[in-house]
Amino acid sequence: MKTQVTTCLALLFLMTAVPAFPQGAQADLPDAARAYLQEHFPNERIASVMRDDDTMGFDVILSGGTEIDFDREGEVLEVDGKTVALPDSVVPGDILTHIRSQHAGQQVKEIEKEPYGYEITLTNGKELHFDRDGNLLRPQRPVPAQ
């Protein structure tokens, strides 16, 4: 019995000693990140904000499950809708035009900035790669059979 009480007290101490968001807080988000969220996701609330030790930026999860990675200045690195399509407003215009004309009925599920431009994942699983000017760089990869 004494061991169980000691264990419970130790766990209680650890739970109160570690804050809920140890690596960052909503208030730490740069103004650019806040403006991006307000512009592109006005009806979503921030569910969590974590500091990213690799990029020194922020990982934000919205109430709908979308994850957004920002650099330390608040510039977007990646937006991942997980199971839902992203708003068209997060996709550069030339890329959106290409997707609408060449991949009718598909939407963007994930967009990631790369040194060469953008990596886009469509709702059907296809990956597309574009340069910074919105030109398709490589042929799409086939979707694995399910």
MITOR-58873 format. One record per residue (C-alpha): x negated, y negated, z; residue in one letter; residue number from 0. Coordinates in steps of 0.02 Angstrom, whole numbers, plus 50000, padded with zeros to 5 digits. Each point is the difference from the previous one (the first is absolute). Example, Ala and Ser with C-alpha at 12.3 -4.5 7.8 and 13.67 -1.06 7.14 Angstrom:
<sites>
site u: 49385 | v: 50225 | w: 50390 | resn: a | resi: 0
site u: 49931 | v: 49828 | w: 49967 | resn: s | resi: 1
</sites>
This chain:
<sites>
site u: 50000 | v: 50000 | w: 50000 | resn: m | resi: 0
site u: 49859 | v: 49882 | w: 50045 | resn: k | resi: 1
site u: 49918 | v: 50033 | w: 49831 | resn: t | resi: 2
site u: 50161 | v: 49961 | w: 49907 | resn: q | resi: 3
site u: 50020 | v: 49835 | w: 50092 | resn: v | resi: 4
site u: 49819 | v: 49953 | w: 49963 | resn: t | resi: 5
site u: 50023 | v: 50045 | w: 49816 | resn: t | resi: 6
site u: 50160 | v: 49897 | w: 49988 | resn: c | resi: 7
site u: 49916 | v: 49850 | w: 50082 | resn: l | resi: 8
site u: 49852 | v: 50013 | w: 49882 | resn: a | resi: 9
site u: 50116 | v: 50007 | w: 49849 | resn: l | resi: 10
site u: 50100 | v: 49852 | w: 50064 | resn: l | resi: 11
site u: 49840 | v: 49901 | w: 50022 | resn: f | resi: 12
site u: 49942 | v: 50039 | w: 49824 | resn: l | resi: 13
site u: 50168 | v: 49954 | w: 49924 | resn: m | resi: 14
site u: 50001 | v: 49831 | w: 50086 | resn: t | resi: 15
site u: 49816 | v: 49965 | w: 49964 | resn: a | resi: 16
site u: 50018 | v: 50019 | w: 49811 | resn: v | resi: 17
site u: 50108 | v: 49867 | w: 49917 | resn: p | resi: 18
site u: 50131 | v: 50051 | w: 49872 | resn: a | resi: 19
site u: 49907 | v: 49916 | w: 49855 | resn: f | resi: 20
site u: 49818 | v: 50012 | w: 50052 | resn: p | resi: 21
site u: 49922 | v: 49947 | w: 49835 | resn: q | resi: 22
site u: 50098 | v: 49845 | w: 49956 | resn: g | resi: 23
site u: 50163 | v: 49914 | w: 50021 | resn: a | resi: 24
site u: 50130 | v: 49920 | w: 49892 | resn: q | resi: 25
site u: 49940 | v: 49828 | w: 50054 | resn: a | resi: 26
site u: 49826 | v: 50039 | w: 49929 | resn: d | resi: 27
site u: 50063 | v: 50014 | w: 49820 | resn: l | resi: 28
site u: 49925 | v: 49865 | w: 49888 | resn: p | resi: 29
site u: 50120 | v: 49871 | w: 49928 | resn: d | resi: 30
site u: 49975 | v: 50070 | w: 49823 | resn: a | resi: 31
site u: 50060 | v: 50172 | w: 50058 | resn: a | resi: 32
site u: 50151 | v: 49925 | w: 50087 | resn: r | resi: 33
site u: 50044 | v: 49901 | w: 49844 | resn: a | resi: 34
site u: 49984 | v: 50156 | w: 49891 | resn: y | resi: 35
site u: 50116 | v: 50099 | w: 50114 | resn: l | resi: 36
site u: 50128 | v: 49860 | w: 50003 | resn: q | resi: 37
site u: 49996 | v: 49980 | w: 49811 | resn: e | resi: 38
site u: 50006 | v: 50183 | w: 49949 | resn: h | resi: 39
site u: 50085 | v: 50086 | w: 50148 | resn: f | resi: 40
site u: 50116 | v: 49868 | w: 50076 | resn: p | resi: 41
site u: 50125 | v: 50128 | w: 50065 | resn: n | resi: 42
site u: 49873 | v: 50112 | w: 50084 | resn: e | resi: 43
site u: 49929 | v: 49980 | w: 50174 | resn: r | resi: 44
site u: 49825 | v: 50044 | w: 50053 | resn: i | resi: 45
site u: 50002 | v: 50166 | w: 50093 | resn: a | resi: 46
site u: 49814 | v: 50002 | w: 50040 | resn: s | resi: 47
site u: 49836 | v: 49912 | w: 49967 | resn: v | resi: 48
site u: 49832 | v: 50085 | w: 50023 | resn: m | resi: 49
site u: 49824 | v: 49938 | w: 49970 | resn: r | resi: 50
site u: 49909 | v: 50098 | w: 49865 | resn: d | resi: 51
site u: 49823 | v: 50033 | w: 50060 | resn: d | resi: 52
site u: 49939 | v: 50041 | w: 49823 | resn: d | resi: 53
site u: 50056 | v: 49839 | w: 49915 | resn: t | resi: 54
site u: 50013 | v: 49891 | w: 50155 | resn: m | resi: 55
site u: 50175 | v: 49963 | w: 49935 | resn: g | resi: 56
site u: 50173 | v: 50052 | w: 50052 | resn: f | resi: 57
site u: 50114 | v: 50149 | w: 49969 | resn: d | resi: 58
site u: 50182 | v: 49949 | w: 50010 | resn: v | resi: 59
site u: 50148 | v: 50119 | w: 50004 | resn: i | resi: 60
site u: 50171 | v: 49927 | w: 49963 | resn: l | resi: 61
site u: 50165 | v: 50060 | w: 50072 | resn: s | resi: 62
site u: 50043 | v: 50089 | w: 49836 | resn: g | resi: 63
site u: 49837 | v: 50100 | w: 50004 | resn: g | resi: 64
site u: 49901 | v: 49899 | w: 49872 | resn: t | resi: 65
site u: 49816 | v: 49984 | w: 50045 | resn: e | resi: 66
site u: 49898 | v: 49849 | w: 49949 | resn: i | resi: 67
site u: 49813 | v: 49979 | w: 50020 | resn: d | resi: 68
site u: 49930 | v: 49823 | w: 50010 | resn: f | resi: 69
site u: 49820 | v: 49943 | w: 50006 | resn: d | resi: 70
site u: 49944 | v: 49886 | w: 50142 | resn: r | resi: 71
site u: 50054 | v: 49844 | w: 49903 | resn: e | resi: 72
site u: 50174 | v: 50071 | w: 49970 | resn: g | resi: 73
site u: 49979 | v: 50049 | w: 49818 | resn: e | resi: 74
site u: 50092 | v: 50159 | w: 49950 | resn: v | resi: 75
site u: 49894 | v: 50155 | w: 49967 | resn: l | resi: 76
site u: 50137 | v: 50131 | w: 49986 | resn: e | resi: 77
site u: 50188 | v: 50016 | w: 50012 | resn: v | resi: 78
site u: 50073 | v: 50174 | w: 50021 | resn: d | resi: 79
site u: 50188 | v: 50023 | w: 50001 | resn: g | resi: 80
site u: 49979 | v: 50183 | w: 50051 | resn: k | resi: 81
site u: 50169 | v: 50067 | w: 49944 | resn: t | resi: 82
site u: 50077 | v: 49839 | w: 49933 | resn: v | resi: 83
site u: 49966 | v: 49888 | w: 49851 | resn: a | resi: 84
site u: 49913 | v: 49835 | w: 50030 | resn: l | resi: 85
site u: 50079 | v: 49834 | w: 49956 | resn: p | resi: 86
site u: 49957 | v: 49945 | w: 49822 | resn: d | resi: 87
site u: 49928 | v: 49840 | w: 50073 | resn: s | resi: 88
site u: 49845 | v: 50092 | w: 50065 | resn: v | resi: 89
site u: 49951 | v: 50059 | w: 49825 | resn: v | resi: 90
site u: 49908 | v: 49881 | w: 49882 | resn: p | resi: 91
site u: 50110 | v: 49948 | w: 49853 | resn: g | resi: 92
site u: 49903 | v: 50083 | w: 49858 | resn: d | resi: 93
site u: 49993 | v: 50164 | w: 50094 | resn: i | resi: 94
site u: 50185 | v: 49994 | w: 50039 | resn: l | resi: 95
site u: 50038 | v: 49966 | w: 49817 | resn: t | resi: 96
site u: 49896 | v: 50152 | w: 49948 | resn: h | resi: 97
site u: 50087 | v: 50113 | w: 50127 | resn: i | resi: 98
site u: 50174 | v: 49943 | w: 49946 | resn: r | resi: 99
site u: 49961 | v: 50028 | w: 49815 | resn: s | resi: 100
site u: 49896 | v: 50160 | w: 50009 | resn: q | resi: 101
site u: 50071 | v: 50085 | w: 50155 | resn: h | resi: 102
site u: 50185 | v: 49958 | w: 49994 | resn: a | resi: 103
site u: 50093 | v: 50041 | w: 50159 | resn: g | resi: 104
site u: 49842 | v: 50008 | w: 50104 | resn: q | resi: 105
site u: 49952 | v: 49882 | w: 50139 | resn: q | resi: 106
site u: 49839 | v: 49964 | w: 50092 | resn: v | resi: 107
site u: 49980 | v: 50097 | w: 50161 | resn: k | resi: 108
site u: 49822 | v: 49946 | w: 50039 | resn: e | resi: 109
site u: 49881 | v: 49865 | w: 49940 | resn: i | resi: 110
site u: 49818 | v: 49990 | w: 50049 | resn: e | resi: 111
site u: 49873 | v: 49868 | w: 49953 | resn: k | resi: 112
site u: 49839 | v: 50075 | w: 49934 | resn: e | resi: 113
site u: 49838 | v: 49915 | w: 49945 | resn: p | resi: 114
site u: 50053 | v: 50024 | w: 49818 | resn: y | resi: 115
site u: 50182 | v: 49948 | w: 50024 | resn: g | resi: 116
site u: 50147 | v: 50103 | w: 50062 | resn: y | resi: 117
site u: 50049 | v: 50180 | w: 50033 | resn: e | resi: 118
site u: 50187 | v: 50024 | w: 49988 | resn: i | resi: 119
site u: 50100 | v: 50153 | w: 50053 | resn: t | resi: 120
site u: 50175 | v: 50016 | w: 49927 | resn: l | resi: 121
site u: 50148 | v: 50080 | w: 50085 | resn: t | resi: 122
site u: 49977 | v: 50156 | w: 49892 | resn: n | resi: 123
site u: 49821 | v: 50021 | w: 50064 | resn: g | resi: 124
site u: 49907 | v: 49938 | w: 49846 | resn: k | resi: 125
site u: 49847 | v: 49893 | w: 50031 | resn: e | resi: 126
site u: 49959 | v: 49856 | w: 49885 | resn: l | resi: 127
site u: 49842 | v: 49894 | w: 50001 | resn: h | resi: 128
site u: 49998 | v: 49820 | w: 49939 | resn: f | resi: 129
site u: 49864 | v: 49869 | w: 49986 | resn: d | resi: 130
site u: 50023 | v: 49829 | w: 50082 | resn: r | resi: 131
site u: 50086 | v: 49935 | w: 49843 | resn: d | resi: 132
site u: 50133 | v: 50137 | w: 50004 | resn: g | resi: 133
site u: 49928 | v: 50108 | w: 49860 | resn: n | resi: 134
site u: 50018 | v: 50189 | w: 50019 | resn: l | resi: 135
site u: 49827 | v: 50075 | w: 50028 | resn: l | resi: 136
site u: 50020 | v: 50188 | w: 50002 | resn: r | resi: 137
site u: 50133 | v: 50120 | w: 49945 | resn: p | resi: 138
site u: 50118 | v: 50052 | w: 50137 | resn: q | resi: 139
site u: 49970 | v: 50161 | w: 50093 | resn: r | resi: 140
site u: 50130 | v: 50136 | w: 49978 | resn: p | resi: 141
site u: 50116 | v: 50031 | w: 50145 | resn: v | resi: 142
site u: 49973 | v: 50172 | w: 50078 | resn: p | resi: 143
site u: 50145 | v: 50121 | w: 49978 | resn: a | resi: 144
site u: 50110 | v: 50013 | w: 50153 | resn: q | resi: 145
</sites>
